Amino acid sequence: MSDDQMIPTDPAELRKLAECRPERLRELAAELAAGRRLPELEPLFAAWPHSATGPEAELRACVLGELSLRGVPWRQRPALDAYAERLREAGHPLARLPETRLDIEHRFGARTRGVGPVRSAGQLRARFPEVPDSERGAAAGRTAREAPDAARSRAAAGAFTAGGWACAPEVRFFTLARPLAADDFGMSFLKELPLDCLAGEVGPGGLPACVTAADDALNELYSAAAVGGVNGHPLHGAYARLHAWQGLYALLDLPAETPFLEAVRYAAGCRWLRFMAFTRWFRHDTADVGLAVLDPSGTRVSVLAATDTDD
């Protein structure tokens, strides 16, 4: 952010926030958190706004969320700490998020040389171990029963829909009569499920499915919202983080009140897959995501597929 970017603190400046679109408020919050030191930001939290849900509160909530993602110790500042408590009391959705960056979030917004989005079957197989074919997995897939849940589906897809991905994600949930071993949870199992994303003729890239971990899945959800799709705007850090966690909780069927570190522990005990499918459903244009997770009991499966295109 440039040095001449003003921090809105006086009443006249704050009233102008009412004219800002939500995406501009989120963008401004990200700029302030990235470009200003804590002492410079403290005046922003000196007084309560007129409404706990208005644009003034929204800007402050986003700033606190962006600072948390950056590991800035804002809890040591009484004005910021008091404002965060006010937001929690008012039930602001961002106020429930962890006040510090968790280890599972270490990839959020990170750029590593040579490690970018997975866009080909070769990249997927080079970076993640592929699951071998399994007749036991195929047999389990043929007997899996679907367990529809519209609310969970919306939450699991939230990072993509809020981020403005052009195509509606596919989210499906299944139950198994008998526990499935982690080593049998792969494409042999998935392709026996009634998934739209895997239906039809398969192109030369095939149907690779590889083992991954919860931090990779969480980062895919975060990136989908933070970067945004072709029909949307970047949500930036605070709200992308919110949608990522809501999506993870939905995929794992965890109650909303589950503590974050308990969710991390539970997610680590699950078997996670990244998959690709060279079918007509996936557009293979701007972005594609395929995730599946088997719960620790081996009897519940969640599948999420998303694709984006500017066609």
Kinemage of the C-alpha trace (Angstrom):
@kinemage 1
@onewidth
@group {chain A} dominant
@subgroup {mainchain}
@vectorlist {calphas} color= white
{ca met a 1} P 0.000 0.000 0.000
{ca ser a 2} L 1.317 3.464 -0.822
{ca asp a 3} L 2.358 5.816 1.975
{ca asp a 4} L -0.336 8.291 1.021
{ca gln a 5} L -3.132 5.746 1.594
{ca met a 6} L -5.107 7.256 4.460
{ca ile a 7} L -6.244 5.175 7.400
{ca pro a 8} L -9.959 5.975 7.896
{ca thr a 9} L -10.249 7.049 11.520
{ca asp a 10} L -12.210 10.314 11.729
{ca pro a 11} L -16.046 10.245 11.556
{ca ala a 12} L -16.251 11.794 8.093
{ca glu a 13} L -13.882 9.225 6.632
{ca leu a 14} L -15.650 6.353 8.350
{ca arg a 15} L -19.041 7.473 7.018
{ca lys a 16} L -17.649 7.200 3.501
{ca leu a 17} L -17.146 3.468 4.086
{ca ala a 18} L -20.897 3.010 3.749
{ca glu a 19} L -20.476 3.748 0.051
{ca cys a 20} L -17.836 1.021 -0.415
{ca arg a 21} L -18.668 -2.327 -1.960
{ca pro a 22} L -17.861 -5.337 0.261
{ca glu a 23} L -14.978 -6.368 -1.997
{ca arg a 24} L -13.416 -2.916 -1.615
{ca leu a 25} L -13.672 -3.124 2.190
{ca arg a 26} L -11.894 -6.476 2.156
{ca glu a 27} L -9.247 -5.137 -0.200
{ca leu a 28} L -8.679 -2.043 1.956
{ca ala a 29} L -8.352 -4.203 5.079
{ca ala a 30} L -5.718 -6.355 3.369
{ca glu a 31} L -3.828 -3.239 2.291
{ca leu a 32} L -3.885 -1.773 5.789
{ca ala a 33} L -2.739 -5.007 7.441
{ca ala a 34} L 0.077 -5.460 4.940
{ca gly a 35} L 1.246 -1.872 4.713
{ca arg a 36} L 0.898 -0.384 8.198
{ca arg a 37} L 2.463 -1.076 11.583
{ca leu a 38} L 0.276 -1.782 14.612
{ca pro a 39} L 0.806 1.662 16.200
{ca glu a 40} L -0.487 3.223 12.987
{ca leu a 41} L -3.577 1.019 13.019
{ca glu a 42} L -4.537 1.521 16.662
{ca pro a 43} L -6.510 4.752 16.057
{ca leu a 44} L -8.830 2.776 13.797
{ca phe a 45} L -10.037 0.875 16.876
{ca ala a 46} L -10.339 3.814 19.253
{ca ala a 47} L -14.144 4.040 19.150
{ca trp a 48} L -17.067 1.704 18.534
{ca pro a 49} L -18.905 2.031 15.222
{ca his a 50} L -22.595 2.902 15.062
{ca ser a 51} L -23.483 -0.677 14.154
{ca ala a 52} L -21.724 -3.935 14.910
{ca thr a 53} L -22.664 -5.190 11.436
{ca gly a 54} L -22.104 -2.062 9.330
{ca pro a 55} L -19.200 -1.270 7.004
{ca glu a 56} L -17.146 0.348 9.786
{ca ala a 57} L -17.267 -2.846 11.848
{ca glu a 58} L -16.682 -4.946 8.738
{ca leu a 59} L -13.473 -3.098 7.901
{ca arg a 60} L -12.131 -3.539 11.430
{ca ala a 61} L -13.087 -7.213 11.557
{ca cys a 62} L -11.282 -7.810 8.258
{ca val a 63} L -8.193 -5.927 9.456
{ca leu a 64} L -8.034 -8.109 12.582
{ca gly a 65} L -8.473 -11.205 10.429
{ca glu a 66} L -5.691 -10.153 8.063
{ca leu a 67} L -3.375 -9.400 10.994
{ca ser a 68} L -4.044 -12.843 12.471
{ca leu a 69} L -3.103 -14.505 9.183
{ca arg a 70} L 0.146 -12.539 9.129
{ca gly a 71} L 1.039 -13.621 12.663
{ca val a 72} L 0.905 -10.067 14.010
{ca pro a 73} L 0.498 -10.128 17.840
{ca trp a 74} L -2.410 -7.698 18.000
{ca arg a 75} L -3.703 -9.223 21.253
{ca gln a 76} L -1.016 -7.179 23.027
{ca arg a 77} L -2.841 -3.985 22.002
{ca pro a 78} L -5.748 -3.223 24.399
{ca ala a 79} L -7.790 -1.291 21.832
{ca leu a 80} L -7.625 -4.092 19.274
{ca asp a 81} L -8.235 -6.783 21.883
{ca ala a 82} L -11.280 -4.953 23.242
{ca tyr a 83} L -12.683 -4.478 19.762
{ca ala a 84} L -12.231 -8.174 18.962
{ca glu a 85} L -14.167 -9.064 22.108
{ca arg a 86} L -16.956 -6.697 21.036
{ca leu a 87} L -17.115 -8.459 17.660
{ca arg a 88} L -17.315 -11.866 19.371
{ca glu a 89} L -20.166 -10.678 21.569
{ca ala a 90} L -21.984 -9.389 18.480
{ca gly a 91} L -21.548 -12.735 16.729
{ca his a 92} L -19.477 -11.498 13.795
{ca pro a 93} L -18.455 -14.587 11.756
{ca leu a 94} L -14.783 -13.572 11.518
{ca ala a 95} L -14.527 -13.237 15.302
{ca arg a 96} L -14.721 -17.009 15.794
{ca leu a 97} L -11.557 -17.689 13.784
{ca pro a 98} L -8.259 -18.405 15.580
{ca glu a 99} L -6.484 -15.252 16.711
{ca thr a 100} L -3.173 -16.618 15.498
{ca arg a 101} L -2.171 -18.554 12.400
{ca leu a 102} L -2.327 -22.304 13.008
{ca asp a 103} L 0.359 -24.632 11.718
{ca ile a 104} L -2.138 -26.327 9.378
{ca glu a 105} L -2.564 -22.924 7.701
{ca his a 106} L 1.133 -22.592 6.874
{ca arg a 107} L 0.493 -22.656 3.114
{ca phe a 108} L -2.119 -19.896 3.079
{ca gly a 109} L -0.926 -17.241 0.641
{ca ala a 110} L 2.553 -18.780 0.451
{ca arg a 111} L 4.495 -18.684 -2.791
{ca thr a 112} L 7.199 -21.297 -3.187
{ca arg a 113} L 9.461 -21.285 -6.210
{ca gly a 114} L 8.628 -24.221 -8.470
{ca val a 115} L 5.519 -25.218 -6.510
{ca gly a 116} L 2.321 -23.874 -8.011
{ca pro a 117} L -1.150 -25.186 -8.804
{ca val a 118} L -1.393 -28.778 -10.027
{ca arg a 119} L -2.605 -28.548 -13.623
{ca ser a 120} L -1.705 -31.906 -15.164
{ca ala a 121} L -1.752 -35.586 -14.331
{ca gly a 122} L 2.035 -35.596 -14.582
{ca gln a 123} L 2.341 -32.837 -11.989
{ca leu a 124} L -0.069 -34.613 -9.667
{ca arg a 125} L 1.785 -37.920 -9.894
{ca ala a 126} L 5.165 -36.200 -9.501
{ca arg a 127} L 4.188 -34.418 -6.293
{ca phe a 128} L 1.864 -36.889 -4.551
{ca pro a 129} L 1.940 -40.706 -4.202
{ca glu a 130} L -0.685 -42.338 -6.421
{ca val a 131} L -2.980 -44.934 -4.880
{ca pro a 132} L -2.707 -48.337 -6.635
{ca asp a 133} L -5.793 -50.040 -8.057
{ca ser a 134} L -7.730 -52.037 -5.486
{ca glu a 135} L -10.467 -54.588 -6.067
{ca arg a 136} L -11.514 -54.203 -2.418
{ca gly a 137} L -11.863 -50.478 -2.997
{ca ala a 138} L -13.923 -51.034 -6.149
{ca ala a 139} L -16.210 -53.479 -4.330
{ca ala a 140} L -16.732 -50.981 -1.500
{ca gly a 141} L -17.546 -48.224 -3.994
{ca arg a 142} L -20.221 -50.362 -5.646
{ca thr a 143} L -22.020 -50.830 -2.317
{ca ala a 144} L -21.596 -47.286 -0.966
{ca arg a 145} L -24.823 -45.474 -0.116
{ca glu a 146} L -25.258 -41.777 -0.748
{ca ala a 147} L -26.158 -39.575 2.229
{ca pro a 148} L -27.416 -36.238 0.827
{ca asp a 149} L -27.095 -33.169 3.023
{ca ala a 150} L -27.871 -29.860 1.336
{ca ala a 151} L -26.580 -27.657 4.162
{ca arg a 152} L -23.242 -29.497 4.333
{ca ser a 153} L -22.944 -29.374 0.551
{ca arg a 154} L -23.397 -25.589 0.513
{ca ala a 155} L -20.826 -25.120 3.263
{ca ala a 156} L -18.287 -27.445 1.615
{ca ala a 157} L -18.670 -25.572 -1.686
{ca gly a 158} L -18.714 -22.140 -0.065
{ca ala a 159} L -15.126 -21.174 -0.935
{ca phe a 160} L -15.867 -21.742 -4.627
{ca thr a 161} L -19.306 -20.160 -4.781
{ca ala a 162} L -18.276 -17.123 -2.726
{ca gly a 163} L -15.115 -16.807 -4.795
{ca gly a 164} L -17.126 -16.680 -8.007
{ca trp a 165} L -16.058 -19.898 -9.727
{ca ala a 166} L -17.945 -20.159 -13.001
{ca cys a 167} L -19.263 -23.717 -12.564
{ca ala a 168} L -21.246 -25.154 -9.669
{ca pro a 169} L -19.108 -27.543 -7.566
{ca glu a 170} L -20.131 -31.122 -6.991
{ca val a 171} L -20.261 -32.187 -3.339
{ca arg a 172} L -21.410 -35.690 -2.395
{ca phe a 173} L -21.426 -37.713 0.822
{ca phe a 174} L -21.450 -41.506 1.167
{ca thr a 175} L -21.602 -44.140 3.888
{ca leu a 176} L -20.136 -47.657 3.853
{ca ala a 177} L -21.519 -50.765 5.516
{ca arg a 178} L -18.017 -51.953 6.458
{ca pro a 179} L -14.815 -50.036 7.220
{ca leu a 180} L -12.636 -49.373 4.186
{ca ala a 181} L -8.881 -49.606 4.657
{ca ala a 182} L -7.003 -46.422 3.857
{ca asp a 183} L -4.881 -48.193 1.228
{ca asp a 184} L -8.051 -49.235 -0.629
{ca phe a 185} L -9.358 -45.639 -0.774
{ca gly a 186} L -8.391 -44.450 -4.237
{ca met a 187} L -9.710 -44.077 -7.764
{ca ser a 188} L -10.834 -47.718 -7.834
{ca phe a 189} L -13.294 -46.737 -5.121
{ca leu a 190} L -14.204 -43.264 -6.425
{ca lys a 191} L -15.020 -44.300 -9.985
{ca glu a 192} L -17.654 -46.728 -8.699
{ca leu a 193} L -19.561 -43.859 -7.063
{ca pro a 194} L -22.330 -42.041 -8.977
{ca leu a 195} L -20.239 -38.887 -9.403
{ca asp a 196} L -21.000 -36.518 -12.258
{ca cys a 197} L -17.387 -35.370 -12.388
{ca leu a 198} L -16.157 -38.896 -13.198
{ca ala a 199} L -18.927 -39.891 -15.585
{ca gly a 200} L -18.501 -40.486 -19.291
{ca glu a 201} L -15.544 -40.961 -21.556
{ca val a 202} L -12.095 -40.447 -20.020
{ca gly a 203} L -9.374 -38.650 -21.972
{ca pro a 204} L -5.671 -39.508 -22.273
{ca gly a 205} L -4.827 -38.016 -18.860
{ca gly a 206} L -6.757 -40.773 -17.129
{ca leu a 207} L -8.128 -40.726 -13.594
{ca pro a 208} L -5.225 -40.275 -11.182
{ca ala a 209} L -5.899 -40.184 -7.433
{ca cys a 210} L -3.095 -39.459 -4.991
{ca val a 211} L -2.660 -39.354 -1.236
{ca thr a 212} L -2.427 -35.918 0.322
{ca ala a 213} L -2.995 -34.360 3.749
{ca ala a 214} L -5.445 -32.048 5.471
{ca asp a 215} L -3.261 -28.945 5.109
{ca asp a 216} L -3.260 -29.385 1.324
{ca ala a 217} L -7.045 -29.715 1.227
{ca leu a 218} L -7.521 -26.703 3.500
{ca asn a 219} L -5.174 -24.650 1.345
{ca glu a 220} L -7.125 -25.538 -1.804
{ca leu a 221} L -10.283 -24.217 -0.146
{ca tyr a 222} L -8.490 -21.075 1.000
{ca ser a 223} L -6.959 -20.402 -2.407
{ca ala a 224} L -10.288 -20.861 -4.189
{ca ala a 225} L -11.773 -18.001 -2.197
{ca ala a 226} L -8.684 -15.816 -1.734
{ca val a 227} L -7.865 -15.700 -5.443
{ca gly a 228} L -11.441 -15.863 -6.684
{ca gly a 229} L -12.892 -17.317 -9.846
{ca val a 230} L -13.554 -15.812 -13.248
{ca asn a 231} L -17.020 -14.620 -12.194
{ca gly a 232} L -16.025 -13.114 -8.852
{ca his a 233} L -13.558 -11.053 -6.886
{ca pro a 234} L -10.766 -12.128 -4.532
{ca leu a 235} L -12.115 -12.420 -0.995
{ca his a 236} L -8.633 -11.733 0.419
{ca gly a 237} L -7.340 -13.395 3.557
{ca ala a 238} L -9.918 -12.993 6.306
{ca tyr a 239} L -13.008 -14.244 4.490
{ca ala a 240} L -11.079 -16.807 2.455
{ca arg a 241} L -9.915 -18.252 5.768
{ca leu a 242} L -13.489 -18.335 7.066
{ca his a 243} L -14.787 -20.177 3.988
{ca ala a 244} L -11.846 -22.593 4.076
{ca trp a 245} L -12.571 -23.630 7.653
{ca gln a 246} L -16.306 -23.846 7.055
{ca gly a 247} L -15.605 -26.067 4.060
{ca leu a 248} L -13.270 -28.323 6.031
{ca tyr a 249} L -15.792 -28.695 8.863
{ca ala a 250} L -18.491 -29.579 6.322
{ca leu a 251} L -16.355 -32.194 4.576
{ca leu a 252} L -15.571 -33.772 7.957
{ca asp a 253} L -19.136 -33.343 9.298
{ca leu a 254} L -17.882 -31.582 12.416
{ca pro a 255} L -20.220 -29.464 14.571
{ca ala a 256} L -19.587 -25.731 14.246
{ca glu a 257} L -18.641 -25.492 17.930
{ca thr a 258} L -15.749 -27.958 17.556
{ca pro a 259} L -12.511 -26.247 18.683
{ca phe a 260} L -10.135 -25.602 15.822
{ca leu a 261} L -7.273 -27.646 17.221
{ca glu a 262} L -9.644 -30.556 17.819
{ca ala a 263} L -10.678 -30.274 14.159
{ca val a 264} L -7.002 -30.318 13.166
{ca arg a 265} L -6.448 -33.491 15.204
{ca tyr a 266} L -9.498 -35.156 13.658
{ca ala a 267} L -8.512 -34.144 10.112
{ca ala a 268} L -5.053 -35.645 10.616
{ca gly a 269} L -6.663 -39.014 11.312
{ca cys a 270} L -8.544 -39.009 8.010
{ca arg a 271} L -7.316 -40.288 4.642
{ca trp a 272} L -7.200 -37.476 2.067
{ca leu a 273} L -7.058 -37.746 -1.713
{ca arg a 274} L -6.417 -35.314 -4.531
{ca phe a 275} L -7.765 -36.509 -7.839
{ca met a 276} L -7.999 -35.387 -11.429
{ca ala a 277} L -10.351 -36.595 -14.121
{ca phe a 278} L -10.039 -35.964 -17.831
{ca thr a 279} L -13.783 -36.064 -18.369
{ca arg a 280} L -16.156 -33.547 -19.922
{ca trp a 281} L -17.223 -32.317 -16.466
{ca phe a 282} L -13.801 -30.844 -15.658
{ca arg a 283} L -13.077 -27.927 -17.969
{ca his a 284} L -9.267 -28.019 -17.611
{ca asp a 285} L -9.123 -24.286 -18.200
{ca thr a 286} L -8.425 -21.805 -15.399
{ca ala a 287} L -8.613 -24.130 -12.380
{ca asp a 288} L -9.748 -27.599 -11.287
{ca val a 289} L -9.934 -29.172 -7.837
{ca gly a 290} L -10.773 -32.737 -6.820
{ca leu a 291} L -10.720 -33.757 -3.141
{ca ala a 292} L -12.003 -36.786 -1.275
{ca val a 293} L -11.728 -37.753 2.387
{ca leu a 294} L -12.317 -40.995 4.291
{ca asp a 295} L -13.094 -40.534 7.984
{ca pro a 296} L -11.121 -42.355 10.734
{ca ser a 297} L -13.820 -45.008 11.081
{ca gly a 298} L -13.420 -45.920 7.413
{ca thr a 299} L -17.193 -45.743 6.897
{ca arg a 300} L -17.889 -42.175 5.731
{ca val a 301} L -16.652 -40.446 2.573
{ca ser a 302} L -16.937 -36.875 1.312
{ca val a 303} L -16.113 -35.842 -2.252
{ca leu a 304} L -15.662 -32.301 -3.577
{ca ala a 305} L -15.017 -31.411 -7.216
{ca ala a 306} L -14.794 -27.925 -8.681
{ca thr a 307} L -13.888 -26.470 -12.056
{ca asp a 308} L -13.584 -22.919 -13.365
{ca thr a 309} L -13.484 -21.528 -16.883
{ca asp a 310} L -13.713 -18.249 -18.745
{ca asp a 311} L -15.412 -19.848 -21.773
